[in-house]
């Protein structure tokens, strides 16, 4: 134990530090469901690419290697973005939403629970249905989020090419 550690321990014994209270681990107001929506749409796009990847001729080693490399890359990105989506949802669920939001939206916990379970499902499977359900859950959460701030929303095409999909945006 360093001299500094001992001095701080002594100071704590002489005058115990006061307990600090905070409802979140970052400054208030830095919450936005957009990152979860982008991550979910990325999962949708990776599933599209995986499902569209043509099976190689088993006798062509270069084609088999390329297929395996592309499949691994698409799968890694799909899983990475499912984790990002899960993280963003959990931050909103545990740091932003409060009891008064639950009173107005009694299914909020169930909505989040199902959405975070879908992040696991899309990591474990190659299912367009599950990926679309995850995107829809993120959109629903985004609409609830903005409603709690008294902000109207609109759904707008993502403009992400073949991925398609919509994002929920606040209106001004």
Phi, psi and omega per residue, in radians:
X1 nan 2.311 -3.103
X2 -1.347 2.910 3.099
X3 -1.084 -0.695 3.126
X4 -1.086 -0.786 3.111
X5 -1.027 -0.746 3.140
X6 -1.136 -0.720 3.138
X7 -1.117 -0.718 3.134
X8 -1.181 -0.666 3.089
X9 -1.091 -0.749 3.126
X10 -1.101 -0.766 3.118
X11 -1.074 -0.689 3.115
X12 -1.120 -0.624 3.130
X13 -1.242 -0.680 -3.122
X14 -1.205 -0.808 3.129
X15 -2.480 1.777 -3.096
X16 -1.073 2.435 3.124
X17 -1.170 2.599 3.093
X18 -1.321 2.659 3.117
X19 -1.358 2.338 3.101
X20 -1.751 2.494 3.130
X21 -2.121 2.383 3.058
X22 -2.645 2.531 -3.128
X23 -1.580 -0.132 3.135
X24 -2.585 2.938 -3.101
X25 -1.751 0.102 3.052
X26 -2.363 2.839 3.129
X27 -1.002 2.425 -3.125
X28 -0.972 2.560 3.056
X29 1.663 -0.089 3.137
X30 -1.751 1.134 3.108
X31 -2.317 2.417 3.110
X32 -2.828 2.258 -3.123
X33 -1.376 -0.002 -3.059
X34 -1.087 -0.714 -3.112
X35 -1.064 -0.645 3.099
X36 -1.149 -0.692 3.122
X37 -1.138 -0.749 3.126
X38 -1.102 -0.755 3.128
X39 -1.102 -0.736 3.125
X40 -1.131 -0.707 3.113
X41 -1.158 -0.597 3.069
X42 -1.109 -0.680 3.068
X43 -1.063 -0.784 3.107
X44 -0.992 -0.828 -3.104
X45 -1.120 -0.701 3.127
X46 -1.140 -0.661 3.075
X47 -1.113 -0.722 3.076
X48 -0.997 -0.835 -3.105
X49 -1.149 -0.714 3.112
X50 -1.091 -0.811 -3.100
X51 -1.197 -0.436 -3.133
X52 -1.564 -0.139 -3.089
X53 -1.197 2.044 -3.104
X54 -1.224 2.435 3.099
X55 -1.180 2.374 -3.108
X56 -1.402 2.828 3.004
X57 -1.219 2.135 -3.062
X58 -1.021 -0.431 -3.129
X59 -1.480 -0.087 -3.102
X60 -1.841 1.712 -3.056
X61 -1.034 -0.723 -3.132
X62 -1.105 -0.722 3.117
X63 -1.165 -0.686 3.109
X64 -1.137 -0.752 3.119
X65 -1.095 -0.764 3.136
X66 -1.112 -0.749 3.101
X67 -1.035 -0.835 -3.117
X68 -1.092 -0.710 3.129
X69 -1.133 -0.813 -3.135
X70 -1.121 -0.748 3.125
X71 -1.067 -0.737 3.136
X72 -1.132 -0.746 -3.131
X73 -1.148 -0.815 3.136
X74 -1.080 -0.723 -3.138
X75 -1.153 -0.740 3.122
X76 -1.067 -0.786 3.138
X77 -1.143 -0.727 3.109
X78 -1.014 -0.832 -3.107
X79 -1.214 -0.693 3.110
X80 -1.050 -0.773 -3.128
X81 -1.301 -0.477 3.006
X82 -1.128 -0.675 3.091
X83 -1.171 -0.728 3.097
X84 -1.060 -0.796 3.130
X85 -1.033 -0.822 3.137
X86 -1.036 -0.802 3.135
X87 -1.037 -0.837 -3.119
X88 -1.084 -0.708 3.116
X89 -1.141 -0.760 -3.121
X90 -1.120 -0.674 3.088
X91 -1.068 -0.811 3.108
X92 -1.078 -0.803 -3.062
X93 -1.099 -0.810 -3.006
X94 -1.612 -0.444 -3.064
X95 -1.833 -0.627 -3.051
X96 -1.584 -0.946 -3.007
X97 -1.229 2.424 -3.042
X98 -2.137 2.970 -3.130
X99 -0.938 -0.647 -3.138
X100 -1.141 -0.486 3.079
X101 -1.229 -0.633 3.109
X102 -1.152 -0.607 3.109
X103 -1.083 -0.708 -3.116
X104 -1.414 -0.479 -3.120
X105 -2.244 1.370 -3.025
X106 -1.091 -0.333 3.127
X107 -1.627 0.190 -3.049
X108 -1.026 -0.835 3.135
X109 -1.069 -0.759 3.136
X110 -1.119 -0.684 3.115
X111 -1.078 -0.816 3.125
X112 -1.165 -0.742 -3.122
X113 -1.036 -0.816 3.140
X114 -1.131 -0.695 3.133
X115 -1.117 -0.769 -3.131
X116 -1.224 -0.549 3.036
X117 -1.138 -0.636 3.103
X118 -1.130 -0.548 3.088
X119 -1.099 -0.576 3.059
X120 -1.257 -0.742 -3.129
X121 -1.042 -0.777 -3.101
X122 -1.240 -0.375 3.036
X123 -1.314 -0.569 -3.041
X124 -1.524 -0.300 -3.026
X125 -2.320 2.995 2.966
X126 -2.063 1.453 -3.027
X127 -2.250 1.990 3.103
X128 -1.133 -0.627 3.127
X129 -1.047 -0.805 3.138
X130 -1.159 -0.691 3.122
X131 -1.110 -0.740 3.114
X132 -1.169 -0.649 3.084
X133 -1.105 -0.681 3.113
X134 -1.117 -0.795 3.121
X135 -1.060 -0.771 3.131
X136 -1.082 -0.691 3.120
X137 -1.138 -0.708 3.110
X138 -1.140 -0.648 3.093
X139 -1.138 -0.753 3.127
X140 -1.086 -0.757 3.123
X141 -1.116 -0.694 3.108
X142 -1.075 -0.735 3.126
X143 -1.115 -0.727 3.109
X144 -1.147 -0.783 3.137
X145 -0.940 -0.931 -3.091
X146 -1.175 -0.565 3.097
X147 -1.099 -0.656 3.131
X148 -1.151 -0.343 3.108
X149 -1.693 0.066 -3.140
X150 1.254 0.463 -3.102
X151 -1.964 2.259 3.078
X152 -1.298 2.734 -3.127
X153 -2.191 2.890 2.998
X154 -2.461 2.606 3.018
X155 -1.676 2.346 -3.085
X156 -2.390 2.518 3.093
X157 -0.938 2.514 -3.104
X158 -1.237 -0.368 -3.075
X159 1.013 0.621 -3.135
X160 -1.901 0.680 3.047
X161 1.069 -2.315 -3.041
X162 -1.102 -0.370 3.136
X163 -1.110 -0.552 -3.137
X164 1.155 -2.493 3.081
X165 1.312 2.971 3.115
X166 -2.225 2.726 2.979
X167 -2.026 2.623 3.025
X168 -1.630 2.147 -3.121
X169 -2.092 2.596 2.991
X170 -1.276 2.535 3.054
X171 -1.714 2.762 -3.125
X172 -1.781 nan nan
